[in-house]
Amino acid sequence: MDIKEFPKLLSLASFPMGLGGCRSDRTSFDCCEYNITVMDGKTGQSISEVSGNLVKIHHCSLNENNAAVLNQLQNLTIINDEQWRLRMLVSEIKEKKEKIMLSYAKSCLVDAGIFSNKAKDSVKEKDLFAGVWIKCASYFLADAISCLNFKRPSPVHMLESLRNMKKNVINQNLSLIHRMLGIERASTSLLSRMVKSTIGFSDIVENNGHSKIIQKKVNYLLENSLLSDCYFYLGYVNRDNIIKIKNKIHHNPEFIHILKVGLDIEHDPFVLDKQASELLQATNEVLADLKHT
């Protein structure tokens, strides 16, 4: 598909616009959507279907300074930019790439620590969401390690990227993440249950058609026997949606019934407390290593 047609087809021709994500990186699978960033000063995401292709539209500002967002704007392929303002932003991001990725990695490590502590507190309070916070902490630690290796987190491709990272003090924590997430449990029967819960949770939290993208990616991963990658991807999607409602998730205790399947969470309090301690120790050690670099 000719990406130059997107501004007209999406009725957004008056705004600077670029193609990001794995299609811009040329690492995409057939199932991957087109990630289009529109500099219209708005926030949030929306899903559209253009000429039979699924398109995720990211609304953004040319004055963006959030490291998480800037990190995702790397290697943006310009589609529309009459005044060259988007090109200038992309150029600045390229010049500051290492600084941006380090900043985002530190933010992820802080979140990993917060959720590890939240898990420990939840175990003490016999809160059923303790296992949810373990998974969140694990994914944030994975994001941090990915960025510290100067790899942009991309959930469908990320597990393969993590597998290929060189062995060093920081990357040795990947085996811990693998164990915390329970990736070895991936099976077609489990994944079929996980995807139903993940799609249901997405429809509740996002309600923007993202479920079409989720189903398409899961179909592809299963058809290609990428079970571990599928398990990682589904958990990552759930983590992102949990973060959107983390401050009010306890107002909806029924969510635990969706997430215990969608995240394949552990329930044993002794195991959870041990996992939280291991994650917290690993996170603090990585942060300490960064202070000496």
C-alpha positions as CSV (number, residue, x, y, z in Angstrom):
1,M,0.0,0.0,0.0
2,D,1.3,3.5,-0.9
3,I,1.6,5.3,2.5
4,K,1.4,8.7,0.7
5,E,-2.3,8.0,0.3
6,F,-2.9,7.9,4.1
7,P,-3.4,11.7,4.7
8,K,-6.2,11.8,2.1
9,L,-7.8,8.5,3.1
10,L,-7.7,9.3,6.8
11,S,-9.0,12.9,6.1
12,L,-5.9,14.3,8.0
13,A,-4.1,15.9,5.1
14,S,-3.6,19.2,7.0
15,F,-1.4,17.7,9.7
16,P,2.2,16.5,9.7
17,M,2.2,12.7,9.7
18,G,4.6,9.8,9.7
19,L,4.8,6.0,9.6
20,G,6.4,4.5,12.7
21,G,6.7,1.1,14.3
22,C,7.9,-2.1,12.7
23,R,6.7,-1.2,9.2
24,S,9.0,1.8,9.2
25,D,11.8,-0.3,10.7
26,R,11.2,-2.9,8.0
27,T,10.9,-5.7,10.6
28,S,7.1,-6.2,10.3
29,F,5.1,-9.5,9.9
30,D,2.2,-9.7,7.5
31,C,-0.1,-9.3,10.5
32,C,1.3,-6.0,11.7
33,E,-0.8,-2.9,11.4
34,Y,0.3,0.5,10.0
35,N,1.3,2.8,12.9
36,I,0.6,6.3,11.8
37,T,1.5,9.3,14.0
38,V,-0.5,12.4,13.4
39,M,0.9,15.7,14.8
40,D,-2.5,17.3,15.5
41,G,-1.9,18.3,19.1
42,K,-4.3,15.7,20.5
43,T,-3.5,12.6,22.6
44,G,-4.6,9.0,22.5
45,Q,-5.0,6.3,19.8
46,S,-7.7,5.3,17.4
47,I,-8.0,2.3,15.0
48,S,-9.1,2.6,11.3
49,E,-9.3,0.2,8.4
50,V,-8.0,1.6,5.1
51,S,-8.2,-0.3,1.9
52,G,-8.3,-3.6,3.9
53,N,-5.4,-2.6,6.1
54,L,-5.6,-2.1,9.8
55,V,-4.2,1.3,10.9
56,K,-3.4,2.5,14.4
57,I,-3.4,6.3,14.6
58,H,-1.3,7.8,17.3
59,H,-2.2,11.4,18.1
60,C,0.7,13.5,19.2
61,S,2.2,17.0,19.4
62,L,5.2,18.6,17.8
63,N,6.1,19.8,21.3
64,E,6.1,16.3,22.8
65,N,8.7,15.8,25.5
66,N,7.6,12.5,27.1
67,A,10.5,10.0,26.7
68,A,8.1,7.1,26.2
69,V,6.5,8.8,23.2
70,L,9.7,10.2,21.8
71,N,11.2,6.7,22.0
72,Q,8.4,5.4,19.7
73,L,9.0,8.2,17.2
74,Q,12.4,6.8,16.3
75,N,12.9,6.1,12.6
76,L,9.6,7.7,11.7
77,T,9.1,7.7,7.9
78,I,7.7,11.1,6.9
79,I,4.4,11.0,5.0
80,N,3.2,14.6,5.2
81,D,5.2,17.6,6.5
82,E,4.9,20.7,4.3
83,Q,6.6,23.0,6.8
84,W,9.4,20.5,7.7
85,R,8.5,20.7,11.4
86,L,8.1,16.9,11.9
87,R,11.4,16.4,10.1
88,M,13.1,18.7,12.6
89,L,11.6,16.8,15.5
90,V,12.7,13.4,14.1
91,S,16.2,14.8,13.5
92,E,16.4,16.0,17.1
93,I,15.2,12.6,18.4
94,K,17.9,10.9,16.3
95,E,20.6,13.2,17.8
96,K,19.3,12.5,21.3
97,K,18.5,8.8,20.8
98,E,20.7,7.4,23.5
99,K,19.6,10.0,26.1
100,I,15.9,9.4,25.3
101,M,16.2,5.6,25.6
102,L,18.2,5.9,28.8
103,S,15.6,8.2,30.3
104,Y,12.8,5.9,29.3
105,A,14.7,2.9,30.6
106,K,15.1,4.5,34.0
107,S,11.4,5.4,34.1
108,C,10.6,1.7,33.3
109,L,12.9,0.6,36.1
110,V,11.2,2.9,38.6
111,D,7.8,1.4,37.5
112,A,9.2,-2.1,37.9
113,G,10.2,-1.3,41.4
114,I,6.9,0.3,42.2
115,F,4.9,-2.7,41.0
116,S,7.2,-5.1,42.7
117,N,6.5,-3.4,46.0
118,K,2.8,-3.2,45.1
119,A,2.9,-7.0,44.7
120,K,4.5,-7.5,48.1
121,D,2.0,-5.3,49.8
122,S,-0.9,-7.1,48.0
123,V,0.4,-10.4,49.2
124,K,0.3,-9.2,52.8
125,E,-3.2,-7.8,52.3
126,K,-4.3,-11.0,50.6
127,D,-5.2,-8.9,47.5
128,L,-6.0,-11.1,44.5
129,F,-4.3,-8.6,42.2
130,A,-0.8,-9.4,43.5
131,G,-0.1,-11.7,40.5
132,V,-1.1,-8.9,38.2
133,W,1.5,-6.5,39.6
134,I,4.2,-9.2,39.3
135,K,3.5,-9.4,35.5
136,C,3.4,-5.6,35.2
137,A,6.8,-5.3,37.0
138,S,8.3,-8.0,34.8
139,Y,7.2,-6.3,31.6
140,F,8.6,-3.0,32.7
141,L,11.9,-4.6,33.5
142,A,11.8,-6.1,30.0
143,D,11.1,-2.7,28.5
144,A,14.0,-1.2,30.5
145,I,16.5,-3.9,29.3
146,S,15.3,-3.5,25.7
147,C,16.0,0.2,25.8
148,L,19.4,-0.2,27.6
149,N,20.3,-2.3,24.5
150,F,19.0,0.5,22.3
151,K,16.1,-1.6,21.0
152,R,12.7,0.0,20.7
153,P,10.1,-2.1,22.6
154,S,7.7,-3.7,20.1
155,P,5.6,-6.4,21.7
156,V,5.1,-8.8,18.8
157,H,8.9,-8.7,17.9
158,M,10.3,-8.0,21.3
159,L,10.8,-11.6,22.7
160,E,12.9,-12.5,19.6
161,S,14.9,-9.3,20.1
162,L,15.5,-10.1,23.8
163,R,16.6,-13.6,22.9
164,N,19.4,-12.3,20.7
165,M,20.9,-9.8,23.1
166,K,24.5,-10.3,24.1
167,K,25.2,-11.7,27.6
168,N,26.2,-9.1,30.2
169,V,25.4,-8.2,33.7
170,I,22.2,-6.4,32.8
171,N,20.9,-8.8,30.2
172,Q,21.3,-11.8,32.5
173,N,18.1,-10.6,34.1
174,L,16.2,-11.8,30.9
175,S,16.1,-15.4,32.3
176,L,14.4,-14.0,35.4
177,I,11.9,-12.1,33.3
178,H,11.2,-15.3,31.3
179,R,10.6,-17.2,34.5
180,M,8.5,-14.5,36.1
181,L,6.2,-14.3,33.1
182,G,5.9,-18.1,32.9
183,I,6.6,-18.1,29.1
184,E,7.4,-21.8,29.2
185,R,3.7,-22.4,29.9
186,A,2.6,-21.3,26.4
187,S,0.4,-23.8,24.7
188,T,-2.3,-23.5,22.0
189,S,-5.1,-24.3,24.5
190,L,-3.8,-21.8,27.1
191,L,-3.3,-19.1,24.4
192,S,-6.8,-19.6,23.0
193,R,-8.2,-18.8,26.5
194,M,-5.7,-15.9,27.0
195,V,-6.7,-14.2,23.7
196,K,-10.4,-14.2,24.6
197,S,-9.7,-12.5,27.9
198,T,-7.2,-10.1,26.4
199,I,-9.7,-9.0,23.7
200,G,-12.5,-8.7,26.3
201,F,-10.3,-6.5,28.5
202,S,-9.2,-4.4,25.5
203,D,-12.8,-3.8,24.6
204,I,-13.6,-2.7,28.1
205,V,-10.6,-0.4,28.6
206,E,-9.9,0.9,25.1
207,N,-13.1,0.3,23.2
208,N,-11.5,1.5,20.0
209,G,-11.3,-1.6,17.8
210,H,-7.8,-2.7,19.0
211,S,-9.2,-6.2,19.4
212,K,-9.1,-6.6,15.6
213,I,-5.3,-6.0,15.6
214,I,-4.9,-8.4,18.6
215,Q,-6.8,-11.2,16.9
216,K,-4.9,-10.8,13.6
217,K,-1.6,-10.9,15.3
218,V,-2.5,-13.9,17.5
219,N,-3.7,-15.8,14.4
220,Y,-0.4,-15.1,12.7
221,L,1.7,-16.1,15.6
222,L,-0.2,-19.3,16.2
223,E,-0.2,-20.3,12.5
224,N,3.6,-19.9,12.6
225,S,4.0,-21.8,15.8
226,L,5.4,-18.8,17.7
227,L,3.7,-19.8,20.9
228,S,6.1,-18.1,23.3
229,D,6.0,-14.9,21.3
230,C,2.2,-15.0,21.4
231,Y,2.2,-15.5,25.1
232,F,4.6,-12.5,25.6
233,Y,2.5,-10.3,23.3
234,L,-0.8,-11.0,25.0
235,G,0.6,-10.3,28.4
236,Y,2.2,-7.1,27.1
237,V,-1.1,-5.8,25.7
238,N,-2.8,-6.5,29.0
239,R,0.0,-4.7,30.9
240,D,-0.5,-1.6,28.7
241,N,-4.3,-1.6,29.4
242,I,-3.8,-2.2,33.1
243,I,-1.6,0.9,33.3
244,K,-4.4,2.9,31.8
245,I,-6.8,2.1,34.7
246,K,-4.3,1.2,37.5
247,N,-5.7,3.8,39.9
248,K,-9.2,2.6,39.6
249,I,-8.8,-1.1,39.0
250,H,-9.9,-2.0,42.5
251,H,-13.2,-0.3,41.8
252,N,-13.8,-3.2,39.4
253,P,-12.9,-6.4,41.3
254,E,-14.4,-8.4,38.5
255,F,-11.4,-7.6,36.4
256,I,-9.4,-10.2,38.3
257,H,-11.5,-12.9,36.7
258,I,-10.5,-11.6,33.2
259,L,-6.9,-10.9,34.1
260,K,-6.2,-14.2,35.9
261,V,-6.7,-15.8,32.4
262,G,-5.4,-13.0,30.2
263,L,-2.2,-12.7,32.2
264,D,-2.0,-16.4,33.3
265,I,-1.2,-15.2,36.8
266,E,0.2,-17.1,39.7
267,H,-2.0,-17.4,42.9
268,D,0.3,-18.9,45.5
269,P,1.1,-16.1,48.0
270,F,4.5,-17.6,48.9
271,V,5.5,-17.8,45.3
272,L,4.3,-14.3,44.6
273,D,6.2,-12.8,47.6
274,K,9.4,-14.6,46.4
275,Q,8.9,-13.3,42.9
276,A,8.3,-9.8,44.0
277,S,11.5,-9.9,46.1
278,E,13.5,-11.2,43.1
279,L,12.1,-8.6,40.8
280,L,12.8,-5.8,43.2
281,Q,16.4,-7.0,43.8
282,A,17.0,-7.3,40.0
283,T,15.5,-3.8,39.4
284,N,17.6,-2.2,42.1
285,E,20.8,-3.9,40.8
286,V,20.2,-2.6,37.3
287,L,19.6,0.9,38.6
288,A,22.8,0.7,40.7
289,D,24.7,-0.4,37.6
290,L,23.4,2.6,35.7
291,K,24.7,5.0,38.3
292,H,28.2,3.7,37.7
293,T,28.1,4.1,33.9
